[in-house]
Amino acid sequence: MGNLSIVTIIIIAANVLISYKGFGDFGFFEKYKFNVGAIRRGEQIRMFSSGFLHVDVAHLVFNMFTLYFFANVVLAYLGNINFIIVYVGSLLLGNLLSLYFHKNEYYYSAVGASGAVMGVIYSAILLRPDLTIYLFLVVPIPAYIFGIAYLLYTIYGMKSRVGNIGHDAHFGGAIGGYVITLMLASWLFETHLTMIILLLIPIVLLFVLKKMNKI
């Protein structure tokens, strides 16, 4: 984990300030949340702004703690500017996938940095396949096992509509982190090809299932 970089501090501060504004201002929250109908009417700003709003303090703290845990790995390998590209790109791709899956559900809404954070997680796993994640803060598991298992669970969640969770935004964010990192760090194809293939499997599976109308 280490010390917080200035980039991580700015991103966390933006999430905290905008989320707290949304907690106390219903009109602000409604204006900037992800909403399919509003986006299709031309309010594209929601594709970005919704990633800085959260449902409640627990939602905010969980996302920011997870970001804190993985951010330094990506920053160490890719630098500040590329980290921002991974974060923002994953946020937008998460919301794009959500829009794709819910394009005809005009009342569908969502908020949260989870797509962006998932992108950072997947970037970190690609860059450091030897990372260990502590499930529930106590159970150590290899990060790549967590990554693959989480995407498979996300496919299940999308298929079964499990819980009030934007599974598609999480998945889209993971795809964003995966693709953008490989574009920025093409040397990974020489050093971590097996990991690239393993993490690609659930991504291919999602689109195969979508093509078969199973999701």
DRENDO-1510 file (C-alpha; in Angstrom, 1 decimal, always signed):
<recs>
REC; n; res; u; v; w
REC; 1; MET; +0.0; +0.0; +0.0 .
REC; 2; GLY; +2.6; +2.6; +1.1 .
REC; 3; ASN; +2.0; +6.3; +1.2 .
REC; 4; LEU; -0.7; +8.0; -0.8 .
REC; 5; SER; +0.4; +9.8; -3.9 .
REC; 6; ILE; -0.9; +13.2; -4.8 .
REC; 7; VAL; -2.9; +11.7; -7.7 .
REC; 8; THR; -4.7; +9.2; -5.4 .
REC; 9; ILE; -5.3; +12.0; -2.8 .
REC; 10; ILE; -7.0; +14.2; -5.5 .
REC; 11; ILE; -9.2; +11.3; -6.8 .
REC; 12; ILE; -10.2; +10.3; -3.3 .
REC; 13; ALA; -10.9; +14.0; -2.3 .
REC; 14; ALA; -13.0; +14.5; -5.5 .
REC; 15; ASN; -15.0; +11.3; -4.6 .
REC; 16; VAL; -15.5; +12.4; -1.0 .
REC; 17; LEU; -16.5; +16.0; -1.8 .
REC; 18; ILE; -18.9; +15.2; -4.7 .
REC; 19; SER; -20.4; +12.2; -2.8 .
REC; 20; TYR; -21.0; +14.3; +0.3 .
REC; 21; LYS; -22.6; +17.0; -1.9 .
REC; 22; GLY; -24.9; +14.3; -3.2 .
REC; 23; PHE; -25.8; +12.9; +0.2 .
REC; 24; GLY; -27.2; +16.3; +1.3 .
REC; 25; ASP; -28.6; +17.5; -2.1 .
REC; 26; PHE; -31.1; +15.3; -3.7 .
REC; 27; GLY; -31.4; +17.5; -6.8 .
REC; 28; PHE; -27.6; +17.4; -7.3 .
REC; 29; PHE; -27.6; +13.6; -6.9 .
REC; 30; GLU; -30.4; +13.2; -9.4 .
REC; 31; LYS; -28.9; +15.6; -11.9 .
REC; 32; TYR; -25.5; +13.8; -12.1 .
REC; 33; LYS; -26.2; +10.1; -11.4 .
REC; 34; PHE; -26.1; +7.5; -14.2 .
REC; 35; ASN; -29.5; +7.3; -15.8 .
REC; 36; VAL; -30.2; +5.6; -19.1 .
REC; 37; GLY; -33.1; +7.8; -20.1 .
REC; 38; ALA; -31.3; +11.1; -19.3 .
REC; 39; ILE; -28.1; +9.9; -21.1 .
REC; 40; ARG; -30.0; +8.9; -24.2 .
REC; 41; ARG; -31.6; +12.4; -24.2 .
REC; 42; GLY; -28.1; +13.8; -24.5 .
REC; 43; GLU; -26.9; +14.3; -20.9 .
REC; 44; GLN; -23.5; +12.5; -21.5 .
REC; 45; ILE; -21.9; +14.3; -18.5 .
REC; 46; ARG; -23.6; +11.6; -16.3 .
REC; 47; MET; -21.3; +9.0; -17.9 .
REC; 48; PHE; -18.5; +10.7; -16.0 .
REC; 49; SER; -20.1; +12.4; -13.0 .
REC; 50; SER; -21.9; +9.3; -11.7 .
REC; 51; GLY; -18.5; +7.8; -11.0 .
REC; 52; PHE; -17.9; +10.3; -8.2 .
REC; 53; LEU; -21.3; +9.9; -6.5 .
REC; 54; HIS; -22.1; +7.1; -4.0 .
REC; 55; VAL; -25.2; +5.8; -2.3 .
REC; 56; ASP; -23.9; +6.2; +1.2 .
REC; 57; VAL; -20.8; +6.5; +3.4 .
REC; 58; ALA; -20.2; +2.7; +3.4 .
REC; 59; HIS; -20.3; +2.5; -0.4 .
REC; 60; LEU; -17.8; +5.5; -0.6 .
REC; 61; VAL; -15.4; +4.1; +2.1 .
REC; 62; PHE; -15.3; +0.6; +0.5 .
REC; 63; ASN; -14.5; +2.0; -3.0 .
REC; 64; MET; -11.9; +4.4; -1.7 .
REC; 65; PHE; -10.2; +1.9; +0.6 .
REC; 66; THR; -10.0; -0.5; -2.3 .
REC; 67; LEU; -8.5; +2.2; -4.5 .
REC; 68; TYR; -6.0; +3.0; -1.8 .
REC; 69; PHE; -4.9; -0.6; -1.7 .
REC; 70; PHE; -4.2; -1.0; -5.4 .
REC; 71; ALA; -3.4; +2.5; -6.7 .
REC; 72; ASN; +0.4; +2.5; -5.8 .
REC; 73; VAL; +1.0; -0.6; -7.8 .
REC; 74; VAL; -0.3; +1.0; -11.0 .
REC; 75; LEU; +1.3; +4.3; -10.2 .
REC; 76; ALA; +4.7; +2.6; -9.7 .
REC; 77; TYR; +4.6; +1.0; -13.1 .
REC; 78; LEU; +2.7; +3.4; -15.3 .
REC; 79; GLY; +3.2; +6.9; -13.7 .
REC; 80; ASN; +0.7; +9.6; -12.8 .
REC; 81; ILE; -0.7; +10.5; -16.2 .
REC; 82; ASN; -1.2; +6.9; -17.3 .
REC; 83; PHE; -2.8; +6.0; -13.9 .
REC; 84; ILE; -5.4; +8.8; -14.6 .
REC; 85; ILE; -6.0; +7.4; -18.1 .
REC; 86; VAL; -6.6; +3.9; -16.6 .
REC; 87; TYR; -8.9; +5.3; -13.9 .
REC; 88; VAL; -11.0; +7.6; -16.1 .
REC; 89; GLY; -11.0; +5.2; -19.0 .
REC; 90; SER; -12.2; +2.3; -16.8 .
REC; 91; LEU; -14.9; +4.6; -15.3 .
REC; 92; LEU; -16.2; +5.5; -18.8 .
REC; 93; LEU; -16.0; +1.9; -20.2 .
REC; 94; GLY; -17.8; +0.6; -17.1 .
REC; 95; ASN; -20.7; +3.0; -17.8 .
REC; 96; LEU; -20.6; +2.3; -21.5 .
REC; 97; LEU; -21.1; -1.4; -20.9 .
REC; 98; SER; -23.8; -0.6; -18.4 .
REC; 99; LEU; -25.5; +1.6; -21.0 .
REC; 100; TYR; -25.1; -1.2; -23.6 .
REC; 101; PHE; -26.8; -3.8; -21.3 .
REC; 102; HIS; -29.6; -1.5; -20.1 .
REC; 103; LYS; -30.1; +0.7; -23.2 .
REC; 104; ASN; -33.9; +0.0; -23.3 .
REC; 105; GLU; -34.4; +0.4; -19.5 .
REC; 106; TYR; -34.9; +4.1; -19.4 .
REC; 107; TYR; -35.3; +4.3; -15.6 .
REC; 108; TYR; -32.1; +2.3; -14.9 .
REC; 109; SER; -29.8; +4.4; -12.6 .
REC; 110; ALA; -26.5; +3.8; -10.9 .
REC; 111; VAL; -23.7; +5.6; -9.1 .
REC; 112; GLY; -20.3; +4.8; -7.7 .
REC; 113; ALA; -16.5; +4.6; -8.5 .
REC; 114; SER; -16.6; +0.8; -8.7 .
REC; 115; GLY; -16.0; +0.6; -12.4 .
REC; 116; ALA; -13.0; +2.8; -12.2 .
REC; 117; VAL; -11.7; +1.0; -9.1 .
REC; 118; MET; -12.1; -2.4; -10.9 .
REC; 119; GLY; -10.1; -1.1; -13.7 .
REC; 120; VAL; -7.3; -0.2; -11.3 .
REC; 121; ILE; -7.5; -3.6; -9.7 .
REC; 122; TYR; -7.2; -5.4; -13.1 .
REC; 123; SER; -4.4; -3.1; -14.1 .
REC; 124; ALA; -2.5; -4.0; -10.9 .
REC; 125; ILE; -3.1; -7.7; -11.4 .
REC; 126; LEU; -1.6; -7.5; -14.9 .
REC; 127; LEU; +1.4; -5.5; -13.7 .
REC; 128; ARG; +1.9; -7.6; -10.6 .
REC; 129; PRO; +0.5; -11.1; -11.0 .
REC; 130; ASP; +2.2; -12.1; -7.7 .
REC; 131; LEU; +0.0; -9.7; -5.7 .
REC; 132; THR; -1.8; -11.2; -2.7 .
REC; 133; ILE; -5.3; -10.1; -1.8 .
REC; 134; TYR; -6.7; -10.6; +1.7 .
REC; 135; LEU; -10.3; -11.6; +1.4 .
REC; 136; PHE; -12.3; -10.2; +4.3 .
REC; 137; LEU; -9.0; -8.8; +5.4 .
REC; 138; VAL; -7.8; -12.2; +6.7 .
REC; 139; VAL; -7.9; -14.9; +4.0 .
REC; 140; PRO; -4.9; -14.6; +1.6 .
REC; 141; ILE; -5.5; -15.5; -2.1 .
REC; 142; PRO; -3.5; -14.7; -5.2 .
REC; 143; ALA; -4.8; -11.5; -6.9 .
REC; 144; TYR; -5.3; -13.2; -10.3 .
REC; 145; ILE; -7.5; -15.9; -8.7 .
REC; 146; PHE; -9.6; -13.2; -7.1 .
REC; 147; GLY; -9.7; -11.3; -10.4 .
REC; 148; ILE; -11.0; -14.3; -12.5 .
REC; 149; ALA; -13.4; -15.5; -9.8 .
REC; 150; TYR; -14.8; -12.0; -9.4 .
REC; 151; LEU; -15.5; -11.6; -13.1 .
REC; 152; LEU; -17.2; -15.0; -13.2 .
REC; 153; TYR; -19.3; -14.0; -10.2 .
REC; 154; THR; -20.1; -10.7; -12.0 .
REC; 155; ILE; -21.3; -12.7; -15.0 .
REC; 156; TYR; -23.6; -14.7; -12.7 .
REC; 157; GLY; -24.8; -11.4; -11.1 .
REC; 158; MET; -25.6; -9.9; -14.5 .
REC; 159; LYS; -27.5; -13.0; -15.5 .
REC; 160; SER; -29.4; -13.4; -12.3 .
REC; 161; ARG; -29.7; -9.6; -11.4 .
REC; 162; VAL; -28.2; -10.4; -8.0 .
REC; 163; GLY; -28.6; -7.6; -5.5 .
REC; 164; ASN; -28.7; -3.8; -6.1 .
REC; 165; ILE; -25.3; -3.9; -7.7 .
REC; 166; GLY; -24.1; -2.5; -11.1 .
REC; 167; HIS; -22.4; -5.8; -12.1 .
REC; 168; ASP; -22.1; -4.6; -15.7 .
REC; 169; ALA; -20.3; -1.4; -14.7 .
REC; 170; HIS; -17.8; -3.5; -12.6 .
REC; 171; PHE; -17.2; -5.8; -15.6 .
REC; 172; GLY; -16.8; -2.9; -18.0 .
REC; 173; GLY; -14.4; -1.2; -15.7 .
REC; 174; ALA; -12.3; -4.4; -15.5 .
REC; 175; ILE; -12.2; -4.6; -19.3 .
REC; 176; GLY; -11.1; -1.0; -19.3 .
REC; 177; GLY; -8.3; -1.6; -16.9 .
REC; 178; TYR; -7.3; -4.7; -18.8 .
REC; 179; VAL; -7.3; -3.2; -22.3 .
REC; 180; ILE; -5.8; +0.2; -21.4 .
REC; 181; THR; -3.0; -1.3; -19.4 .
REC; 182; LEU; -2.0; -3.6; -22.3 .
REC; 183; MET; -2.0; -0.6; -24.6 .
REC; 184; LEU; +0.2; +1.4; -22.2 .
REC; 185; ALA; +2.5; -1.5; -21.2 .
REC; 186; SER; +2.8; -3.7; -24.3 .
REC; 187; TRP; +5.9; -5.3; -22.7 .
REC; 188; LEU; +3.4; -7.4; -20.6 .
REC; 189; PHE; +2.8; -9.6; -23.7 .
REC; 190; GLU; +6.4; -10.8; -23.3 .
REC; 191; THR; +6.6; -11.1; -19.6 .
REC; 192; HIS; +3.0; -12.0; -18.4 .
REC; 193; LEU; +1.4; -13.6; -21.5 .
REC; 194; THR; -0.2; -16.5; -19.4 .
REC; 195; MET; -1.8; -14.0; -17.1 .
REC; 196; ILE; -3.1; -12.0; -20.0 .
REC; 197; ILE; -4.8; -15.1; -21.4 .
REC; 198; LEU; -6.2; -16.2; -18.1 .
REC; 199; LEU; -7.8; -12.8; -17.4 .
REC; 200; LEU; -9.2; -12.7; -20.9 .
REC; 201; ILE; -11.2; -15.9; -20.5 .
REC; 202; PRO; -14.1; -14.4; -18.4 .
REC; 203; ILE; -14.2; -11.4; -20.7 .
REC; 204; VAL; -14.6; -13.6; -23.8 .
REC; 205; LEU; -17.2; -15.7; -21.9 .
REC; 206; LEU; -19.3; -12.6; -21.2 .
REC; 207; PHE; -19.6; -11.7; -24.9 .
REC; 208; VAL; -20.2; -15.3; -26.0 .
REC; 209; LEU; -23.1; -15.5; -23.5 .
REC; 210; LYS; -24.4; -12.1; -24.6 .
REC; 211; LYS; -24.3; -13.3; -28.3 .
REC; 212; MET; -26.2; -16.4; -27.3 .
REC; 213; ASN; -28.8; -14.2; -25.5 .
REC; 214; LYS; -27.9; -15.9; -22.2 .
REC; 215; ILE; -27.5; -12.5; -20.4 .
</recs>
